[in-house]
Amino acid sequence: MAREGSIIYQVLKRLKELQRFGESKHLAKKEEKLKCLEQGRPWNPARVEGIYSFKTYEVYKEHCLDFANWVRKEKGVKNLEQARQYVKEYLEKQIAEGKSAWTLRLKAAACAKLFGCTTSDFGVELPKRSREDIHRSRLEREHDRHFSEHRNRDIVEFCRATGLRRKELVRVTWKDVYRNEEGRVVVYVDQGKGGRPREVPVVKGMEEAVWEAREKARLSGQEKLFLHVPNRADIHSYRREYAMARYRELEEEGKVATGELYRRRDGQKFDRGILLAVSRDLGHNRVDVVARHYLD
């Protein structure tokens, strides 16, 4: 019988099998939805097999290894499948130690991804996140000099979903987030670059995160969504992620495609109609800027 390797090795191997870097998570969700409809299974739009972001992979790996080390040390377990039965106890221990609701849900999500199930399958009632638990992005703090996407996930998700610039982020209010006539969640930017206003479509599949940020501000009586955006947050990289997600989205819809191609110097080709739409979403007017600086 072949050796399985240590439980740490098994965890890393499983996570590597789940890597989907460079693939479209949006497309994977559509395929999963069709499978569920064909098989008569309930479809959960928040769940899809695989890990599509390297940053998400790194966070999940950290939490999965924490669990693996705990179950190896405390239970003497060497097999990943045998470790599954101890996830409930592990999470309950984290709750007893006073871990934040956000951290607990992230640990549960990491374990659920590792074992191919949902967090509810563990049978643990996780505490709900409340506004009082969220201190990131409110005031200037020591850890802002070493920006943590985990601690600032509300801003990071909002940026990836909307592609707003830093100055636009600090101006946006909860009233600027609404549904348009088509029912699409959008963010109104009253004064973008050059003083130009625009209505920004939220990337499909990320509406919930944007709406949650809106409701947190509204219910607290706070007008602005973010009182502070850490200086070390790489806003441009999130704008690039938004641009790529929007391009794929519009490409799949095919509504604004013109068939006229823009050829980049490296030979990569893009539809000019889609480029123009993405450019306007970002607050630009030149397709070459988006093609050269925002799209891989």
ABEGO torsion letter per residue (X at the ends): XBBAEBAAAAAAAAAAAABABGBBAAAAAAAAAAAAAAAGBBBBAABBBEBABAAAAAAAAAAAAAAAAAAAAAAGBABAAAAAAAAAAAAAAAAAAGBBAAAAAAAAAAAAAAAGBBAAAAGBBBBBBBAAABABGABBBAAAABBBAAAAAAAAAAAAAAGBBAAAAAABBAAABBBBAAGBBBBBBABBBGGBBBBBBBBBGAAAAAAAAAAAAAAAGBABABABBBAABBAAAAAAAAAAAAAAAAAAAGAABAGBBBBBAAGBBBBAAAAAAAAAAAGBABAAAAAAAABX
